[in-house]
Amino acid sequence: MGAPITRLNFWGVRGSTPTVDPATWRYGGNTPCLELEAPDGTQFILDCGTGLRMLGNRWTAPNGGKSQGTHILITHYHWDHIQGVPFFAPLYVPNNEFQFYSFRSKFLGRGSLKQVFEAQMAVPYFPVDMSVMSAKRKFQEVDGGESFTIGENKITTRWLNHPQGCLGFRIETPAGIVAYATDNEPGNDKLDESLQELVAGADIFVNDAQFTPEQLGATRKGWGHSSWLEGVKTARQAGAKTLVLFHHDPDSTDRMVDSVFAASEGMVITLGAPGEPVQAHMPGTRTALRRAVQFQAKVCGLTEGGKEFVEETVVCDLSLQGAMLALRHLPQLQSELQVTMDAPGPNGEERVQLRGYVVRIDDAQEKGRVAVGVVFTD
């Protein structure tokens, strides 16, 4: 018997509205949708943003276990968390079964969850209504502070600080604990405590990080979102083991998100596998262009002390997105570097000039050098 394994798949990681801006391609532009596969075969979907359509296109039905169907946990009813439902192909297949869970809105009353989905597909907003969805559908209202069991998994809900209400979900599986707390703003003592309870000791803590600390303290205060800094504070205080930042602002480019460990579309996190307790895997489409090379290059930039430097080096492990360089100089994190390479071409060697920024600094194997990770921008 192998160890129990839980897999968390990220299908949409963007907040507020989907985006196809080329500057956001690496992390992805689809709005929130996660898929959790528990060891007992139970399948959960966390939120139904536009990432849900991608999940539906690659749909694999639950593989059995003690629970039936798929369980969909909706944090709240804002567009970016429900807008994928009309485009989720498995809802139109008779043999499929889905159970939805979310809270009773004070604006809609009893049956809020079903009303929300019916309303967004009503005339004239969508060409067909929910009656054409032939899959079995059940709707269950839950309140903040509740706990219930699905298969071998315990689900706990807590209220979060977000306009018009939002639930956070804690899923305790035999392989580990996942806390999902998108759309929450710090600053309300009662709800901050609620978040701490949700996250306590979690193996994976997926947290809203839509705004920068500066935005959160000024122009975006009261909008119902958090920052990477607040996520770090909560993770430390609650003893969460792995923090994954989520719900990226549609105006945040890949460069802005690169400075933190953030969720990206196609990322899979595994709990309970032999070796490391938490393993993150990037999709092949984001790593397939990586190549082991040996290119002579010249690097120009700023040291940590702010002084300009020019250095000859060798580029290795190159992809179209970035490279690792072994440098004697220690550049600033997030500073810009210019890399000039002599690369083989159809007409002999060609000079390639790339501009990028520093996202990572590690100790290099070679004495007297540091390993510098660079993401190319042009």
N, C-alpha and C positions, 0 to 999 in steps of 0.2 A: 504494500500500500504506500503510495507516495504521500508527501506532505500536502495538506490542504492549501490551495492557492486561490487568491482573489485577484482579479484583473480589473483595472480601472482604465477605460478607454476614453480619450478626449476627442469628441467630434465637433465641438464648437467652443471657443474660448473668449470670444469678443463680447463686449458689453454694449448696451444701448441700441445699436443698429449694426447690421452687417456692413462690411466694407470690402471693396475689391481694389483699393488703392495699392499699387505695386509696392509701396513702402511697408505694407503689412502682410505680404505674402508668406514670409517664413513662419510667422506665428499663426496666421490664418485669420480670415475675416468673418467666419460664421459665428452666430450668437449661441449662447450656452446650451450645451448638451453633452452629458457624460453617460457612459454605459458601464455598469458594474456587474461583473460575473462572479457570483459567490461560489465557494467550494461545493455546496450542495446542488448546484445547477440553477439556482434562482437567478433570474436576470432582472436587474434594476436599470431604469433610465432616470437620470437626474436632469430635469428641465427639458423643455421642448423648443429651443431656439432653432435657427435655420440649420444648425448642425444635425438636427434630427433627420433631415432629408438625406444627408450623406449616410447616416446609419441605416436608414431604410433601404437605400440603394445597395448596401452590402449586408443586408439582413441575414442573420443566422438565428433561427428560432431557439428558445431555451432547450438545453439538452437533457431535460428530464429532471430528476431529483424529487424532493418531497413536496415542492410547490408547483402550482400550475400557472402557466401564462407568464406575462411580463408585468412588472410592477413599476409604475411611473410616478415619481415623486416631484411635484411641482412646488417650487419655493414661493412663487407669487405670480400675479396675473399681468404684469407688464409685458408689452409686446415682445420684447427680446427673449422672453422665456416661454412663450406659447406659439410663436408665429410659424414654427415648423410643422405643427400638427396637420394642417390641410394637405401637406406635401409628403406625409409619411406613408409610403406605399403599403406597408404591412397592415395598416388600419382598413384597407379595402379588400383584405383576404379573409374569407369566412372562417377558416380553420384557426385563425389567430385569436388570442384572448389577452386583453389588457385590463389592468386595474389601476385607476388614477387616484392619487392622494393629494389633497391640499386643504387649506383652511376655508372656513365660511366667511366671506367678505361681508363687512357691515354695510356695504353699499348695495349688495345683491341679496343677502339673506340666504335662506335654505336653498341648497342645490347650486351654490355659487360655481363650483368647479365645472359642472356640466353646462351651466348658463354661459360661462365665458367662452367655451369652445363652440357652442351653438351660435353665439353672437358674432364671432369673428368669421363664421362661414355663412351668415345670413345675407339675404339680398339687401343691398347691391354690392356687398363687399367680396363675394366669392360666387363663382358660377354654379356650384352645387352645395347642398347643405349636408349635415352630418348623417342624414338618413341613408346616404349612399355608402357609408362606411359599414361594411358587412362583418367586420371582426366583432367578437363579443367585447363589450365595454361595460365596466362597472366604475362607479365613482364613490369614493369614501372621503368624508370630511374628517379632518384631524385638527387638533388644537395644539398650540404650543405647550410643552410640558408633558405630552403624552408619550407612552412607550407601547409598542406592540411587536409581535413576532411574525415574521414571514419565513417559512421553512425553518432553517437553523439560525436565522439571522435576527438580531434585535434592532429595531428601529426606534430612535428617540428623536423627538422634535423639540426645538426651542425657538422662541420669538427673537427676531433680529431687528435692528434699528433701521428701518427703511420706510419711505412714504407709502401709506396705504397697506402696510403690513408685509412681512416676509418671514418664512420659516427656514431654519437651518436644520439639516438632517445629519444624524449620527448613525452609521450602520456598523454594527458589531458582528463580524463574521468569524468563523473558526480560524481564519488565517490572519486576522488583524482588524483594526478599526479605521474606518474612513469617516472624517468629519467634513461636511460640505456646507460652507457658510458664505455663499455669494450674496452680494447686495446688503452690506451692513456697514453702518457708520459708527465709529467710536464716539463716546461722549455722554451716553446715557448710562448712568451707574447700574440701573436694574438690568438693562439689556446687555451691557458689557459683562455683567456677572453671568447672564444667561449664555453668552457666547463662550465664556470660560468653561462652564459646565458641559457644553456641547463638545468642546475640543479636548477636554482633560485626558491626557495620556494617549491621544490618537496616534496611530502609525502614520497616517496621511491627513494633513489638514489643508483643504482647498479653500483659499480665502480670497475675497474681493480685494483687488489692488488697482482699481480703475484710475485713481488719481495719484499725483505726486504728493509728498508731504506738504510742499508749499501750496499746492492747489487746495488740499484738504483744509489747510489752516486759513484760507482766504476766500478765493472766488468760488470754490466748490463746496464750501461748508453748508450743511443742511441738505445736500443732494442725495444722501443715503448710501454713500460708498466709502471705501477705505483706501489705504495706501500700503506699499510694501513695508514701510516702517512700523505701522500699527500691526500688520500681520506678524512681523518678527516679534514684537512685544508680546502679543497674545500667545504665540507658539511657545515662547520661553516661559511665560507665566503658567501656562496650562500643561507644560511638559509634552507638547506634541513633538514627534520625532522627525517628521519631514513636512516642511511647509511648501506648498505649491501655489504660486500667485496666479490669479485668474481674473476673468471679466475685464480684459484690457480695453482701455478707452479706444473708440474708433479713430481718434485723432493721434493716438500714440503709435509712432512708427516702430519698426523692428529695432532700430537703433536705441530708442528710448527704453524698450523692454529688455534689451540684451543685458543690462547691468544686474539683473536678478535671475533667480531660478524660476522660470515662468512656464505655465502650460502652453502647449502648442497643439494645433490640430494634428491628429495622428499619433500623439504620444500615448504610450501604454505604460502604466505603472503596475508592477506585480508585487503582491504581498505573499509571504509564506514560502517562496521558492528557496531551494538550498543555497547557502552562501549568504549574501547580503540580505538583511530583512526586507529592504525595499529596493527594487530594481526599476529603473526607468529606461525605456526603449524608445528611440526616435524612429519614425517611419522611414522606410527605405528611400522614398523619394527625396528626403532631406539629406541623405548621406551617400547616395549612390554615386555622386559625381566626385567623391573624394579620391585622391590619387597619391601614391607615394612617389615623390619626385626629388630631384636634386638640381635646383636652379640657383645660379649665382644672382645675388640681388644687392641693391643699395637701399638702405633705410634712412629716412630723415624724419626727425621728430623732436619732442621735448622730453627731457629727463624728469624724474620725479621732483627735482629741485627747480624746474622751470628753464633749464638751459637747453639750447638747441644742440642736436648732435647729428652726425652723419656717420654711417657705419656700413661696411661691406659684410655680407653674411650669406647663408645658404637657406633657401626656402625648401621645406620638406612637408609632406602630408598636406597637399594643396587641394582645395575644393573651390568651386565657383563662388562660394560664400565667404571663405576666409582661409587662414593659414596659421600654422604655428611657426614662430621664428625663434632661433637661439641668439640672443643679443648679450653683449657685454654691458650695455647701458640699461638702466631701469627706467622705462617710460612711465608716464602718468596713465592711470586707468582712465578710460574714456577720452584720452587725447587722440588727436589725429596723426596718422603716419602716412607717409608716401613711400610706396615700395616700387622699385624699378627692377624688372627682371629681364634677363636675356633668355628667351624661350625658343625651343626648336619650332620652326615653321616650314611651310612648303618651299620657301625660297631661301632656306638657311635660317640662321638665327634672327629672331625678331625681338625688338625691345618692347616690353609690355609695362605700362605704368598704371598702377592701381593706387587708389586712395581708400583708406579705411580707418578704423578706430580700435583702440585697445580694449578688449573685454575680459582678458584673463591674464594673470601673471603667476607662474609657478617656478619652482626650482628646476633648472635644467640638469640633465645628466652630465653635461660637460662642465667641468670646474670653471668657475669664474664667469658663468653666463646664466641668464634667466630665460625661461620659456615664455614667450609672449604670444597670446592668442589675439589675432586680428580679424575683424569682420570687415570685408570690403563693401564699400558703398558705391564706387564707380571706378 
